[in-house]
Amino acid sequence: MLSCKEVTTLCSQEMERPLHWREKILLRLHVMMCSGCTNFRLHMKTLRQTMHMYASGQAVKSDPEPDVKD
């Protein structure tokens, strides 16, 4: 069984390269039992998607700051 530290490393690596079948199985087994690592993996994926959108210019500005006039 993988430790949480090993899982967070694998979560980072899965963003950069395809995982081997053994790594995938061990990762899935761990996240089925560990809510902390499940949340970490989800946050990593969300952050990566957001950064790709931002880099490609697709990010939407939320509420622009109003101009301050003196």
PDB file of N, CA, C and O in Angstrom:
ATOM      1  N   MET A   1       0.851  -1.183   0.000  1.00  0.00           N
ATOM      2  CA  MET A   1       0.000   0.000   0.000  1.00  0.00           C
ATOM      3  C   MET A   1       0.893   1.242   0.000  1.00  0.00           C
ATOM      4  O   MET A   1       1.915   1.292   0.684  1.00  0.00           O
ATOM      5  N   LEU A   2       0.492   2.216  -0.764  1.00  0.00           N
ATOM      6  CA  LEU A   2       1.243   3.463  -0.838  1.00  0.00           C
ATOM      7  C   LEU A   2       0.929   4.356   0.357  1.00  0.00           C
ATOM      8  O   LEU A   2      -0.172   4.318   0.907  1.00  0.00           O
ATOM      9  N   SER A   3       1.905   5.150   0.742  1.00  0.00           N
ATOM     10  CA  SER A   3       1.679   6.153   1.782  1.00  0.00           C
ATOM     11  C   SER A   3       1.075   7.396   1.130  1.00  0.00           C
ATOM     12  O   SER A   3       1.100   7.540  -0.092  1.00  0.00           O
ATOM     13  N   CYS A   4       0.538   8.282   1.947  1.00  0.00           N
ATOM     14  CA  CYS A   4      -0.022   9.533   1.422  1.00  0.00           C
ATOM     15  C   CYS A   4       1.058  10.355   0.706  1.00  0.00           C
ATOM     16  O   CYS A   4       0.778  10.987  -0.312  1.00  0.00           O
ATOM     17  N   LYS A   5       2.260  10.350   1.218  1.00  0.00           N
ATOM     18  CA  LYS A   5       3.352  11.090   0.588  1.00  0.00           C
ATOM     19  C   LYS A   5       3.635  10.533  -0.811  1.00  0.00           C
ATOM     20  O   LYS A   5       3.843  11.295  -1.755  1.00  0.00           O
ATOM     21  N   GLU A   6       3.643   9.213  -0.938  1.00  0.00           N
ATOM     22  CA  GLU A   6       3.873   8.595  -2.248  1.00  0.00           C
ATOM     23  C   GLU A   6       2.727   8.898  -3.204  1.00  0.00           C
ATOM     24  O   GLU A   6       2.948   9.096  -4.398  1.00  0.00           O
ATOM     25  N   VAL A   7       1.516   8.935  -2.686  1.00  0.00           N
ATOM     26  CA  VAL A   7       0.347   9.228  -3.517  1.00  0.00           C
ATOM     27  C   VAL A   7       0.385  10.664  -4.031  1.00  0.00           C
ATOM     28  O   VAL A   7       0.075  10.913  -5.197  1.00  0.00           O
ATOM     29  N   THR A   8       0.759  11.605  -3.175  1.00  0.00           N
ATOM     30  CA  THR A   8       0.825  12.998  -3.649  1.00  0.00           C
ATOM     31  C   THR A   8       1.896  13.143  -4.731  1.00  0.00           C
ATOM     32  O   THR A   8       1.730  13.927  -5.665  1.00  0.00           O
ATOM     33  N   THR A   9       2.976  12.401  -4.612  1.00  0.00           N
ATOM     34  CA  THR A   9       4.002  12.415  -5.660  1.00  0.00           C
ATOM     35  C   THR A   9       3.432  11.850  -6.954  1.00  0.00           C
ATOM     36  O   THR A   9       3.632  12.423  -8.025  1.00  0.00           O
ATOM     37  N   LEU A  10       2.726  10.734  -6.860  1.00  0.00           N
ATOM     38  CA  LEU A  10       2.114  10.138  -8.053  1.00  0.00           C
ATOM     39  C   LEU A  10       1.072  11.060  -8.674  1.00  0.00           C
ATOM     40  O   LEU A  10       0.968  11.142  -9.897  1.00  0.00           O
ATOM     41  N   CYS A  11       0.305  11.751  -7.843  1.00  0.00           N
ATOM     42  CA  CYS A  11      -0.693  12.695  -8.368  1.00  0.00           C
ATOM     43  C   CYS A  11      -0.023  13.799  -9.187  1.00  0.00           C
ATOM     44  O   CYS A  11      -0.539  14.208 -10.227  1.00  0.00           O
ATOM     45  N   SER A  12       1.107  14.268  -8.719  1.00  0.00           N
ATOM     46  CA  SER A  12       1.853  15.282  -9.467  1.00  0.00           C
ATOM     47  C   SER A  12       2.409  14.701 -10.752  1.00  0.00           C
ATOM     48  O   SER A  12       2.381  15.350 -11.798  1.00  0.00           O
ATOM     49  N   GLN A  13       2.915  13.480 -10.674  1.00  0.00           N
ATOM     50  CA  GLN A  13       3.497  12.844 -11.854  1.00  0.00           C
ATOM     51  C   GLN A  13       2.454  12.515 -12.907  1.00  0.00           C
ATOM     52  O   GLN A  13       2.745  12.571 -14.102  1.00  0.00           O
ATOM     53  N   GLU A  14       1.234  12.172 -12.479  1.00  0.00           N
ATOM     54  CA  GLU A  14       0.204  11.824 -13.454  1.00  0.00           C
ATOM     55  C   GLU A  14      -0.210  13.026 -14.298  1.00  0.00           C
ATOM     56  O   GLU A  14      -0.807  12.865 -15.362  1.00  0.00           O
ATOM     57  N   MET A  15       0.105  14.225 -13.825  1.00  0.00           N
ATOM     58  CA  MET A  15      -0.170  15.427 -14.612  1.00  0.00           C
ATOM     59  C   MET A  15       0.872  15.618 -15.726  1.00  0.00           C
ATOM     60  O   MET A  15       0.620  16.321 -16.704  1.00  0.00           O
ATOM     61  N   GLU A  16       2.021  14.997 -15.571  1.00  0.00           N
ATOM     62  CA  GLU A  16       3.128  15.193 -16.505  1.00  0.00           C
ATOM     63  C   GLU A  16       3.389  14.006 -17.419  1.00  0.00           C
ATOM     64  O   GLU A  16       3.950  14.169 -18.503  1.00  0.00           O
ATOM     65  N   ARG A  17       2.988  12.819 -16.995  1.00  0.00           N
ATOM     66  CA  ARG A  17       3.272  11.615 -17.789  1.00  0.00           C
ATOM     67  C   ARG A  17       2.196  10.571 -17.523  1.00  0.00           C
ATOM     68  O   ARG A  17       1.532  10.605 -16.487  1.00  0.00           O
ATOM     69  N   PRO A  18       2.024   9.644 -18.461  1.00  0.00           N
ATOM     70  CA  PRO A  18       1.090   8.540 -18.197  1.00  0.00           C
ATOM     71  C   PRO A  18       1.662   7.617 -17.120  1.00  0.00           C
ATOM     72  O   PRO A  18       2.849   7.288 -17.137  1.00  0.00           O
ATOM     73  N   LEU A  19       0.820   7.211 -16.201  1.00  0.00           N
ATOM     74  CA  LEU A  19       1.257   6.300 -15.149  1.00  0.00           C
ATOM     75  C   LEU A  19       1.267   4.870 -15.683  1.00  0.00           C
ATOM     76  O   LEU A  19       0.484   4.516 -16.563  1.00  0.00           O
ATOM     77  N   HIS A  20       2.170   4.057 -15.134  1.00  0.00           N
ATOM     78  CA  HIS A  20       2.193   2.641 -15.467  1.00  0.00           C
ATOM     79  C   HIS A  20       0.968   1.974 -14.851  1.00  0.00           C
ATOM     80  O   HIS A  20       0.387   2.507 -13.906  1.00  0.00           O
ATOM     81  N   TRP A  21       0.568   0.820 -15.370  1.00  0.00           N
ATOM     82  CA  TRP A  21      -0.629   0.151 -14.885  1.00  0.00           C
ATOM     83  C   TRP A  21      -0.542  -0.138 -13.386  1.00  0.00           C
ATOM     84  O   TRP A  21      -1.543  -0.029 -12.678  1.00  0.00           O
ATOM     85  N   ARG A  22       0.645  -0.504 -12.899  1.00  0.00           N
ATOM     86  CA  ARG A  22       0.811  -0.794 -11.472  1.00  0.00           C
ATOM     87  C   ARG A  22       0.593   0.473 -10.629  1.00  0.00           C
ATOM     88  O   ARG A  22      -0.047   0.429  -9.579  1.00  0.00           O
ATOM     89  N   GLU A  23       1.133   1.594 -11.105  1.00  0.00           N
ATOM     90  CA  GLU A  23       0.965   2.867 -10.399  1.00  0.00           C
ATOM     91  C   GLU A  23      -0.509   3.265 -10.351  1.00  0.00           C
ATOM     92  O   GLU A  23      -0.994   3.746  -9.328  1.00  0.00           O
ATOM     93  N   LYS A  24      -1.219   3.061 -11.465  1.00  0.00           N
ATOM     94  CA  LYS A  24      -2.642   3.402 -11.520  1.00  0.00           C
ATOM     95  C   LYS A  24      -3.447   2.596 -10.503  1.00  0.00           C
ATOM     96  O   LYS A  24      -4.302   3.132  -9.798  1.00  0.00           O
ATOM     97  N   ILE A  25      -3.158   1.313 -10.444  1.00  0.00           N
ATOM     98  CA  ILE A  25      -3.892   0.445  -9.518  1.00  0.00           C
ATOM     99  C   ILE A  25      -3.623   0.845  -8.073  1.00  0.00           C
ATOM    100  O   ILE A  25      -4.552   0.966  -7.275  1.00  0.00           O
ATOM    101  N   LEU A  26      -2.344   1.050  -7.737  1.00  0.00           N
ATOM    102  CA  LEU A  26      -1.999   1.427  -6.375  1.00  0.00           C
ATOM    103  C   LEU A  26      -2.598   2.787  -5.999  1.00  0.00           C
ATOM    104  O   LEU A  26      -3.053   2.979  -4.872  1.00  0.00           O
ATOM    105  N   LEU A  27      -2.595   3.718  -6.937  1.00  0.00           N
ATOM    106  CA  LEU A  27      -3.175   5.036  -6.698  1.00  0.00           C
ATOM    107  C   LEU A  27      -4.680   4.921  -6.449  1.00  0.00           C
ATOM    108  O   LEU A  27      -5.201   5.511  -5.504  1.00  0.00           O
ATOM    109  N   ARG A  28      -5.369   4.168  -7.289  1.00  0.00           N
ATOM    110  CA  ARG A  28      -6.819   4.010  -7.140  1.00  0.00           C
ATOM    111  C   ARG A  28      -7.182   3.336  -5.819  1.00  0.00           C
ATOM    112  O   ARG A  28      -8.134   3.735  -5.149  1.00  0.00           O
ATOM    113  N   LEU A  29      -6.418   2.320  -5.455  1.00  0.00           N
ATOM    114  CA  LEU A  29      -6.680   1.648  -4.182  1.00  0.00           C
ATOM    115  C   LEU A  29      -6.543   2.614  -3.009  1.00  0.00           C
ATOM    116  O   LEU A  29      -7.360   2.603  -2.087  1.00  0.00           O
ATOM    117  N   HIS A  30      -5.519   3.439  -3.050  1.00  0.00           N
ATOM    118  CA  HIS A  30      -5.286   4.368  -1.945  1.00  0.00           C
ATOM    119  C   HIS A  30      -6.373   5.427  -1.869  1.00  0.00           C
ATOM    120  O   HIS A  30      -6.902   5.689  -0.789  1.00  0.00           O
ATOM    121  N   VAL A  31      -6.716   6.044  -3.000  1.00  0.00           N
ATOM    122  CA  VAL A  31      -7.703   7.132  -2.956  1.00  0.00           C
ATOM    123  C   VAL A  31      -9.106   6.628  -2.638  1.00  0.00           C
ATOM    124  O   VAL A  31      -9.956   7.407  -2.208  1.00  0.00           O
ATOM    125  N   MET A  32      -9.363   5.324  -2.846  1.00  0.00           N
ATOM    126  CA  MET A  32     -10.656   4.759  -2.445  1.00  0.00           C
ATOM    127  C   MET A  32     -10.807   4.767  -0.931  1.00  0.00           C
ATOM    128  O   MET A  32     -11.921   4.795  -0.409  1.00  0.00           O
ATOM    129  N   MET A  33      -9.672   4.741  -0.228  1.00  0.00           N
ATOM    130  CA  MET A  33      -9.716   4.674   1.236  1.00  0.00           C
ATOM    131  C   MET A  33      -9.309   5.968   1.929  1.00  0.00           C
ATOM    132  O   MET A  33      -9.509   6.101   3.136  1.00  0.00           O
ATOM    133  N   CYS A  34      -8.749   6.912   1.203  1.00  0.00           N
ATOM    134  CA  CYS A  34      -8.185   8.112   1.828  1.00  0.00           C
ATOM    135  C   CYS A  34      -8.844   9.369   1.251  1.00  0.00           C
ATOM    136  O   CYS A  34      -8.577   9.749   0.111  1.00  0.00           O
ATOM    137  N   SER A  35      -9.691   9.999   2.032  1.00  0.00           N
ATOM    138  CA  SER A  35     -10.393  11.193   1.546  1.00  0.00           C
ATOM    139  C   SER A  35      -9.437  12.372   1.369  1.00  0.00           C
ATOM    140  O   SER A  35      -9.646  13.209   0.491  1.00  0.00           O
ATOM    141  N   GLY A  36      -8.397  12.445   2.189  1.00  0.00           N
ATOM    142  CA  GLY A  36      -7.426  13.538   2.049  1.00  0.00           C
ATOM    143  C   GLY A  36      -6.717  13.495   0.707  1.00  0.00           C
ATOM    144  O   GLY A  36      -6.575  14.522   0.044  1.00  0.00           O
ATOM    145  N   CYS A  37      -6.276  12.325   0.308  1.00  0.00           N
ATOM    146  CA  CYS A  37      -5.589  12.190  -0.987  1.00  0.00           C
ATOM    147  C   CYS A  37      -6.559  12.338  -2.156  1.00  0.00           C
ATOM    148  O   CYS A  37      -6.186  12.825  -3.223  1.00  0.00           O
ATOM    149  N   THR A  38      -7.809  11.915  -1.950  1.00  0.00           N
ATOM    150  CA  THR A  38      -8.827  12.115  -2.979  1.00  0.00           C
ATOM    151  C   THR A  38      -9.027  13.610  -3.220  1.00  0.00           C
ATOM    152  O   THR A  38      -9.078  14.053  -4.368  1.00  0.00           O
ATOM    153  N   ASN A  39      -9.139  14.388  -2.144  1.00  0.00           N
ATOM    154  CA  ASN A  39      -9.291  15.841  -2.267  1.00  0.00           C
ATOM    155  C   ASN A  39      -8.061  16.473  -2.890  1.00  0.00           C
ATOM    156  O   ASN A  39      -8.185  17.364  -3.731  1.00  0.00           O
ATOM    157  N   PHE A  40      -6.871  16.028  -2.494  1.00  0.00           N
ATOM    158  CA  PHE A  40      -5.634  16.574  -3.055  1.00  0.00           C
ATOM    159  C   PHE A  40      -5.596  16.342  -4.560  1.00  0.00           C
ATOM    160  O   PHE A  40      -5.260  17.249  -5.321  1.00  0.00           O
ATOM    161  N   ARG A  41      -5.939  15.133  -4.989  1.00  0.00           N
ATOM    162  CA  ARG A  41      -5.919  14.799  -6.423  1.00  0.00           C
ATOM    163  C   ARG A  41      -6.913  15.656  -7.194  1.00  0.00           C
ATOM    164  O   ARG A  41      -6.603  16.144  -8.281  1.00  0.00           O
ATOM    165  N   LEU A  42      -8.098  15.838  -6.640  1.00  0.00           N
ATOM    166  CA  LEU A  42      -9.109  16.670  -7.276  1.00  0.00           C
ATOM    167  C   LEU A  42      -8.639  18.123  -7.384  1.00  0.00           C
ATOM    168  O   LEU A  42      -8.816  18.759  -8.423  1.00  0.00           O
ATOM    169  N   HIS A  43      -8.051  18.638  -6.326  1.00  0.00           N
ATOM    170  CA  HIS A  43      -7.552  20.010  -6.341  1.00  0.00           C
ATOM    171  C   HIS A  43      -6.413  20.180  -7.340  1.00  0.00           C
ATOM    172  O   HIS A  43      -6.320  21.210  -8.008  1.00  0.00           O
ATOM    173  N   MET A  44      -5.557  19.183  -7.444  1.00  0.00           N
ATOM    174  CA  MET A  44      -4.463  19.243  -8.432  1.00  0.00           C
ATOM    175  C   MET A  44      -5.018  19.326  -9.851  1.00  0.00           C
ATOM    176  O   MET A  44      -4.545  20.120 -10.663  1.00  0.00           O
ATOM    177  N   LYS A  45      -6.020  18.503 -10.142  1.00  0.00           N
ATOM    178  CA  LYS A  45      -6.620  18.511 -11.482  1.00  0.00           C
ATOM    179  C   LYS A  45      -7.310  19.845 -11.762  1.00  0.00           C
ATOM    180  O   LYS A  45      -7.189  20.394 -12.858  1.00  0.00           O
ATOM    181  N   THR A  46      -8.030  20.361 -10.776  1.00  0.00           N
ATOM    182  CA  THR A  46      -8.724  21.643 -10.943  1.00  0.00           C
ATOM    183  C   THR A  46      -7.736  22.772 -11.163  1.00  0.00           C
ATOM    184  O   THR A  46      -7.936  23.614 -12.039  1.00  0.00           O
ATOM    185  N   LEU A  47      -6.672  22.797 -10.375  1.00  0.00           N
ATOM    186  CA  LEU A  47      -5.658  23.832 -10.513  1.00  0.00           C
ATOM    187  C   LEU A  47      -4.989  23.761 -11.884  1.00  0.00           C
ATOM    188  O   LEU A  47      -4.755  24.793 -12.513  1.00  0.00           O
ATOM    189  N   ARG A  48      -4.687  22.570 -12.344  1.00  0.00           N
ATOM    190  CA  ARG A  48      -4.056  22.401 -13.661  1.00  0.00           C
ATOM    191  C   ARG A  48      -4.980  22.902 -14.772  1.00  0.00           C
ATOM    192  O   ARG A  48      -4.533  23.615 -15.671  1.00  0.00           O
ATOM    193  N   GLN A  49      -6.263  22.538 -14.720  1.00  0.00           N
ATOM    194  CA  GLN A  49      -7.222  22.998 -15.726  1.00  0.00           C
ATOM    195  C   GLN A  49      -7.345  24.520 -15.710  1.00  0.00           C
ATOM    196  O   GLN A  49      -7.385  25.157 -16.762  1.00  0.00           O
ATOM    197  N   THR A  50      -7.405  25.088 -14.526  1.00  0.00           N
ATOM    198  CA  THR A  50      -7.529  26.540 -14.391  1.00  0.00           C
ATOM    199  C   THR A  50      -6.307  27.242 -14.969  1.00  0.00           C
ATOM    200  O   THR A  50      -6.439  28.249 -15.664  1.00  0.00           O
ATOM    201  N   MET A  51      -5.132  26.722 -14.689  1.00  0.00           N
ATOM    202  CA  MET A  51      -3.901  27.331 -15.201  1.00  0.00           C
ATOM    203  C   MET A  51      -3.812  27.211 -16.722  1.00  0.00           C
ATOM    204  O   MET A  51      -3.314  28.122 -17.384  1.00  0.00           O
ATOM    205  N   HIS A  52      -4.288  26.097 -17.282  1.00  0.00           N
ATOM    206  CA  HIS A  52      -4.301  25.959 -18.741  1.00  0.00           C
ATOM    207  C   HIS A  52      -5.266  26.962 -19.367  1.00  0.00           C
ATOM    208  O   HIS A  52      -4.971  27.557 -20.404  1.00  0.00           O
ATOM    209  N   MET A  53      -6.416  27.141 -18.730  1.00  0.00           N
ATOM    210  CA  MET A  53      -7.372  28.124 -19.241  1.00  0.00           C
ATOM    211  C   MET A  53      -6.792  29.531 -19.172  1.00  0.00           C
ATOM    212  O   MET A  53      -6.940  30.318 -20.107  1.00  0.00           O
ATOM    213  N   TYR A  54      -6.138  29.840 -18.072  1.00  0.00           N
ATOM    214  CA  TYR A  54      -5.543  31.165 -17.905  1.00  0.00           C
ATOM    215  C   TYR A  54      -4.453  31.399 -18.946  1.00  0.00           C
ATOM    216  O   TYR A  54      -4.391  32.464 -19.562  1.00  0.00           O
ATOM    217  N   ALA A  55      -3.599  30.403 -19.138  1.00  0.00           N
ATOM    218  CA  ALA A  55      -2.492  30.540 -20.087  1.00  0.00           C
ATOM    219  C   ALA A  55      -2.985  30.691 -21.525  1.00  0.00           C
ATOM    220  O   ALA A  55      -2.331  31.344 -22.339  1.00  0.00           O
ATOM    221  N   SER A  56      -4.136  30.091 -21.842  1.00  0.00           N
ATOM    222  CA  SER A  56      -4.650  30.183 -23.205  1.00  0.00           C
ATOM    223  C   SER A  56      -5.555  31.399 -23.400  1.00  0.00           C
ATOM    224  O   SER A  56      -6.089  31.611 -24.489  1.00  0.00           O
ATOM    225  N   GLY A  57      -5.724  32.191 -22.349  1.00  0.00           N
ATOM    226  CA  GLY A  57      -6.541  33.401 -22.462  1.00  0.00           C
ATOM    227  C   GLY A  57      -8.023  33.156 -22.304  1.00  0.00           C
ATOM    228  O   GLY A  57      -8.825  34.044 -22.589  1.00  0.00           O
ATOM    229  N   GLN A  58      -8.412  31.963 -21.854  1.00  0.00           N
ATOM    230  CA  GLN A  58      -9.825  31.636 -21.695  1.00  0.00           C
ATOM    231  C   GLN A  58     -10.366  31.990 -20.320  1.00  0.00           C
ATOM    232  O   GLN A  58     -11.568  31.882 -20.075  1.00  0.00           O
ATOM    233  N   ALA A  59      -9.494  32.407 -19.434  1.00  0.00           N
ATOM    234  CA  ALA A  59      -9.944  32.723 -18.078  1.00  0.00           C
ATOM    235  C   ALA A  59     -10.892  33.915 -18.122  1.00  0.00           C
ATOM    236  O   ALA A  59     -10.661  34.877 -18.855  1.00  0.00           O
ATOM    237  N   VAL A  60     -11.933  33.845 -17.353  1.00  0.00           N
ATOM    238  CA  VAL A  60     -12.934  34.902 -17.297  1.00  0.00           C
ATOM    239  C   VAL A  60     -12.653  35.757 -16.072  1.00  0.00           C
ATOM    240  O   VAL A  60     -12.471  35.246 -14.967  1.00  0.00           O
ATOM    241  N   LYS A  61     -12.621  37.054 -16.285  1.00  0.00           N
ATOM    242  CA  LYS A  61     -12.441  37.950 -15.146  1.00  0.00           C
ATOM    243  C   LYS A  61     -13.729  37.943 -14.335  1.00  0.00           C
ATOM    244  O   LYS A  61     -14.824  38.053 -14.887  1.00  0.00           O
ATOM    245  N   SER A  62     -13.589  37.815 -13.039  1.00  0.00           N
ATOM    246  CA  SER A  62     -14.787  37.860 -12.201  1.00  0.00           C
ATOM    247  C   SER A  62     -15.218  39.301 -12.063  1.00  0.00           C
ATOM    248  O   SER A  62     -15.628  39.828 -13.096  1.00  0.00           O
ATOM    249  N   ASP A  63     -15.196  39.960 -11.060  1.00  0.00           N
ATOM    250  CA  ASP A  63     -15.685  41.319 -10.931  1.00  0.00           C
ATOM    251  C   ASP A  63     -14.502  42.280 -11.037  1.00  0.00           C
ATOM    252  O   ASP A  63     -13.705  42.370 -10.102  1.00  0.00           O
ATOM    253  N   PRO A  64     -14.369  43.003 -12.159  1.00  0.00           N
ATOM    254  CA  PRO A  64     -13.221  43.914 -12.273  1.00  0.00           C
ATOM    255  C   PRO A  64     -13.283  45.013 -11.205  1.00  0.00           C
ATOM    256  O   PRO A  64     -14.356  45.467 -10.809  1.00  0.00           O
ATOM    257  N   GLU A  65     -12.123  45.408 -10.770  1.00  0.00           N
ATOM    258  CA  GLU A  65     -12.065  46.459  -9.760  1.00  0.00           C
ATOM    259  C   GLU A  65     -12.503  47.778 -10.389  1.00  0.00           C
ATOM    260  O   GLU A  65     -12.098  48.098 -11.507  1.00  0.00           O
ATOM    261  N   PRO A  66     -13.315  48.534  -9.687  1.00  0.00           N
ATOM    262  CA  PRO A  66     -13.776  49.816 -10.236  1.00  0.00           C
ATOM    263  C   PRO A  66     -12.608  50.814 -10.291  1.00  0.00           C
ATOM    264  O   PRO A  66     -11.694  50.773  -9.467  1.00  0.00           O
ATOM    265  N   ASP A  67     -12.667  51.693 -11.270  1.00  0.00           N
ATOM    266  CA  ASP A  67     -11.648  52.742 -11.361  1.00  0.00           C
ATOM    267  C   ASP A  67     -11.844  53.718 -10.197  1.00  0.00           C
ATOM    268  O   ASP A  67     -12.954  54.156  -9.895  1.00  0.00           O
ATOM    269  N   VAL A  68     -10.748  54.025  -9.580  1.00  0.00           N
ATOM    270  CA  VAL A  68     -10.784  54.985  -8.475  1.00  0.00           C
ATOM    271  C   VAL A  68     -10.389  56.343  -9.019  1.00  0.00           C
ATOM    272  O   VAL A  68      -9.297  56.506  -9.564  1.00  0.00           O
ATOM    273  N   LYS A  69     -11.280  57.324  -8.872  1.00  0.00           N
ATOM    274  CA  LYS A  69     -11.001  58.662  -9.370  1.00  0.00           C
ATOM    275  C   LYS A  69     -10.838  59.581  -8.201  1.00  0.00           C
ATOM    276  O   LYS A  69     -11.664  59.599  -7.288  1.00  0.00           O
ATOM    277  N   ASP A  70      -9.779  60.341  -8.224  1.00  0.00           N
ATOM    278  CA  ASP A  70      -9.524  61.303  -7.145  1.00  0.00           C
ATOM    279  C   ASP A  70     -10.135  62.628  -7.439  1.00  0.00           C
ATOM    280  O   ASP A  70     -10.017  63.554  -6.636  1.00  0.00           O
TER     281      ASP A  70
END
